[in-house]
Amino acid sequence: MGQLIAMPDDPCDTVLRLLPWHATATLDPSDEQVVERHLAGCAMCRAELVRERALAVAVRSAAPAAAGGWDAVRALLDRAEPRPRRRARARPRPRLDSGGQHAWRWIAGAQFAALLVLGTLVAWPPQRDEGYRALGDPAAVRAGNALVMFRPETSEAALRGLLAEADARLVDGPTAAGAYVIALPGDGAALARLRARRAVTLAEPIDRGGPAR
């Protein structure tokens, strides 16, 4: 059964949860209006938006390396595709249809590109002002410990629902490759729940103190 998500009473908390999508122009129109109205009167949320956009620029600057990695993976997958034999004496093995083969290739390539972006994030974490704390997190800010990707057709509302179901907190994202850095409980159960969801194409821990595999 689906889980009802209680929206916070603090308007700043709501807007801070939507800022990553607002910064990349991927919000639903209704949510976009809510964010725009709030930003017009809230200096602290505008400051956080500047940080989100700076992160997006930093990720885009690393995109050429990720794109090169994807080109290499695509070439390997193309060479690995089965080719028809001139003489087939044995009973042919069952094969996926062309749609299934192409879907597998795209998913594998997207995961490889996400891992390249993960390496960039670990080696070059975004710079944050140590004196600033996001309004959506009254406790000390926790570092992200997992990387997750969703199917392209996953809506923003469904994505937030999956994160809430896993007790996950969004730290950064989406990146140029469509990946999100999240904070999860450290026992590994939450990560396993995310992996079991059909809408999730990648859910991997970040080595720096992430949840158990």
Secondary structure, 3 states (H helix, E strand, C coil): CCCCCCCCCCHHHHHHHHHHHHHCCCCCHHHHHHHHHHHCCCHHHHHHHHHHHHHHHHHHHCHHHHHHHHHHHHHHHHHHCCCCCCCCCCCCCCCCCHHHHHHHHHHHHHHHHHHHHHHHHHHCCCCCCCCCCCCCCCCCCCCCCEEEEECCCCCHHHHHHHHHHCCCEEEECCCCCCEEEEECCCCCHHHHHHHCCCCEEEEEECCCCCCCC
